[in-house]
Amino acid sequence: MMAITLAEARLGANHMLAHLSDEHFAQLCTKLDRVHLEVKQVLHEPNAPISHVYFPSNAALSNLVFFADGSAVEVGTVGNEGFNAVELLARASAATETCICQVEGHSLRMTARDYLQAIDGPTPLRHVSECYLQAYLSQVSQTAACNRKHMLEARMARWLLITHDRVQGREFTLTQEFLADMLGVHRPSISLIAAAFQDDGIIQYARGHMKILDRTKLEALSCECYTCVRAQFKRVLGAPYG
């Protein structure tokens, strides 16, 4: 691993780490490196040790639960508002879920061992990590309720908004198959809604390439879960993401 400078770390654009002072952030830089994450790259798996902690910049991660038939459902997402492996805050010896990269991009990274040392005691990193955990748990519970209550069209709009917030641009790579897995539905359902969104001028979508054309319309189609979770992140971290 090659350590990075404070300026390079700040360019990582992770909103949770941005709350650290220059003094405290500089102390972490010797433990951080910048990596590129590929789509479907597995970062950790259930019941296996967590090797690294990732603080995404413009990548987006998914925490998944897999079933006996091989299908998976997303239970939480992570972007530039936070970090993966929140289990480490409880000193867990193994991961509880599968974490994969859902949208490729860059991330800051440190070893799990270094992270545990950096949150040992009432440290600044521990404080911002616990703030993030509060907002993340709100996202997980809101997503569970959303999946039970709201129509697929609204859920898909919410998911696209969350991803749009995180990728630092209007365009990102996303296959219908992957989106169907994230939302726990069959691919034909995603195809129908994506076609309707495209006909309405909301998105442009072809060969796994997504471009948001009209965010205002997308927000109008989304359920209240998007704004609820966004407000929680803004309240505890000042970051309007999640």
C-alpha positions in Angstrom: 0.0 0.0 0.0 1.2 3.5 -0.8 0.2 6.3 1.6 -1.4 9.4 0.2 -1.1 13.1 1.0 -3.8 15.1 2.8 -4.6 16.9 -0.4 -5.0 13.6 -2.2 -7.2 12.3 0.6 -9.4 15.4 0.5 -9.8 14.9 -3.3 -11.3 11.5 -2.4 -14.5 13.4 -1.7 -15.8 11.1 1.1 -18.3 13.2 3.1 -17.8 11.3 6.3 -14.0 11.7 6.3 -14.4 15.3 5.3 -15.7 16.0 8.8 -12.3 15.3 10.2 -9.9 18.2 10.9 -6.8 18.5 8.7 -4.8 17.3 11.8 -6.8 14.2 12.3 -7.2 13.4 8.6 -3.4 13.8 8.1 -2.9 11.2 10.8 -4.9 8.7 8.8 -3.2 9.4 5.4 -0.3 7.1 6.2 -2.9 4.3 6.5 -5.0 5.2 3.4 -4.5 4.4 -0.3 -6.7 5.1 -3.3 -8.1 2.2 -5.3 -10.4 1.7 -8.2 -13.4 -0.7 -7.7 -14.9 -2.7 -10.5 -18.6 -3.7 -10.9 -19.4 -6.8 -8.9 -16.1 -6.8 -7.1 -16.6 -8.6 -3.8 -15.3 -6.6 -0.8 -16.4 -9.0 1.9 -18.6 -12.0 2.4 -20.7 -13.2 5.4 -18.9 -15.2 8.1 -15.5 -14.3 6.6 -12.9 -11.8 8.1 -13.1 -8.2 6.8 -9.7 -7.4 5.3 -10.3 -3.7 4.4 -12.5 -0.8 5.1 -13.6 1.3 2.0 -14.6 5.0 2.0 -16.1 5.5 -1.5 -15.5 8.6 -3.6 -17.6 8.0 -6.7 -18.1 4.3 -6.4 -21.3 2.8 -4.9 -21.5 -0.4 -2.9 -24.3 -2.8 -2.1 -24.8 -4.9 1.0 -26.6 -8.1 -0.1 -28.4 -11.0 1.5 -28.3 -14.2 -0.5 -30.9 -17.0 -0.4 -30.6 -20.7 -0.8 -31.7 -20.5 -4.5 -28.9 -18.1 -5.3 -31.0 -15.0 -5.5 -30.0 -11.9 -3.7 -31.7 -8.8 -2.3 -30.0 -5.5 -1.4 -30.5 -4.5 2.3 -28.3 -1.4 2.3 -26.1 0.8 0.1 -22.9 2.7 0.7 -21.5 5.6 -1.2 -19.5 8.8 -0.6 -21.4 9.5 2.6 -19.8 6.7 4.5 -18.0 3.4 4.6 -18.5 -0.4 4.4 -18.0 -2.9 7.2 -19.9 -1.0 9.9 -19.7 -4.3 11.9 -16.2 -3.3 12.9 -17.6 -0.7 15.2 -18.9 -3.5 17.3 -15.5 -5.3 17.0 -17.1 -8.1 14.9 -14.7 -10.8 13.9 -16.5 -11.5 10.6 -18.8 -9.8 8.1 -22.6 -10.3 8.4 -23.5 -9.6 4.7 -22.0 -9.7 1.2 -20.7 -6.3 0.1 -20.0 -5.8 -3.6 -19.4 -2.8 -5.9 -22.6 -1.9 -7.7 -21.2 1.2 -9.6 -17.5 1.3 -10.5 -15.4 4.1 -9.3 -12.7 5.2 -6.8 -12.5 4.7 -3.1 -10.1 5.4 -0.2 -9.1 2.3 1.6 -7.4 1.1 4.8 -6.9 -2.2 6.4 -9.4 -3.4 8.9 -6.6 -3.6 11.5 -5.6 0.0 10.9 -9.3 1.1 11.1 -9.8 -0.7 14.5 -6.7 1.0 15.9 -8.0 4.4 14.6 -11.3 4.0 16.4 -9.8 2.6 19.6 -11.2 5.0 22.3 -13.1 8.3 21.8 -11.3 9.3 18.6 -12.6 11.7 15.9 -12.8 8.8 13.4 -14.9 6.8 15.8 -17.2 9.7 16.4 -17.9 10.3 12.7 -18.2 6.5 12.1 -20.9 6.3 14.8 -22.7 9.2 13.3 -22.7 7.5 10.0 -23.9 4.2 11.6 -26.9 6.0 13.0 -27.9 7.3 9.5 -27.0 3.9 7.9 -29.3 2.0 10.2 -32.1 4.5 9.4 -31.5 3.7 5.7 -31.7 0.0 6.3 -34.9 0.1 8.3 -36.5 2.6 5.8 -35.5 0.3 2.9 -37.1 -2.7 4.6 -40.3 -0.8 5.0 -40.1 0.6 1.4 -39.7 -2.8 -0.1 -42.8 -4.0 1.7 -45.0 -1.0 1.1 -44.2 0.9 -2.1 -44.6 0.1 -5.8 -41.7 -0.9 -7.9 -41.7 2.3 -10.0 -41.3 4.4 -6.9 -38.6 2.1 -5.5 -36.7 2.2 -8.7 -36.8 6.0 -8.8 -35.5 6.1 -5.2 -32.6 3.8 -6.1 -31.7 5.8 -9.1 -31.7 9.0 -7.1 -29.5 7.5 -4.4 -27.0 6.4 -7.0 -27.1 9.7 -8.8 -26.2 11.5 -5.5 -23.1 9.3 -5.2 -21.5 9.1 -8.6 -20.6 12.8 -9.1 -22.2 12.9 -12.5 -25.3 12.2 -14.5 -24.0 9.0 -16.1 -23.1 5.6 -14.7 -23.0 1.9 -15.8 -25.9 -0.2 -14.6 -27.3 -3.4 -16.2 -31.0 -4.3 -15.9 -30.0 -7.6 -14.4 -28.0 -6.0 -11.6 -30.8 -3.5 -10.9 -33.3 -6.3 -10.7 -31.1 -8.1 -8.2 -30.8 -4.9 -6.1 -34.6 -4.4 -6.0 -35.4 -8.1 -5.6 -37.6 -8.4 -8.7 -37.4 -10.1 -12.1 -35.6 -8.4 -15.0 -38.7 -8.0 -17.3 -40.3 -5.7 -14.6 -37.2 -3.5 -14.7 -37.3 -3.4 -18.5 -40.8 -2.1 -18.6 -40.2 0.6 -16.0 -36.9 1.7 -17.6 -38.7 1.9 -21.0 -41.5 4.1 -19.5 -38.9 6.4 -17.8 -37.1 6.7 -21.1 -40.3 7.5 -23.0 -41.0 10.2 -20.4 -37.6 11.8 -20.9 -36.4 11.0 -17.4 -33.5 8.8 -18.3 -31.5 7.7 -21.3 -30.6 4.0 -21.1 -28.9 1.7 -23.5 -26.6 -1.3 -23.1 -26.2 -0.9 -19.4 -25.4 2.8 -19.6 -27.6 5.0 -17.5 -27.9 8.8 -17.9 -30.3 10.9 -15.7 -32.0 13.5 -17.9 -34.7 14.9 -15.6 -34.0 14.6 -11.9 -37.1 16.7 -11.0 -39.4 14.1 -12.6 -37.5 11.3 -11.0 -37.9 12.9 -7.5 -41.7 13.3 -8.2 -42.0 9.5 -9.0 -40.0 8.4 -5.9 -41.6 7.5 -2.6 -41.0 9.5 0.5 -38.3 7.1 1.6 -35.7 8.9 -0.4 -36.3 12.3 1.3 -36.6 10.6 4.8 -33.2 8.9 4.6 -31.6 11.9 2.9 -32.8 14.1 5.8 -31.3 11.6 8.3 -27.9 11.8 6.7 -28.0 15.5 6.5 -29.0 15.7 10.2 -26.1 13.6 11.6 -23.4 14.3 9.0 -24.4 17.3 7.0 -24.3 15.0 3.9 -27.5 14.9 1.8 -26.9 11.3 0.7 -28.1 7.8 1.5 
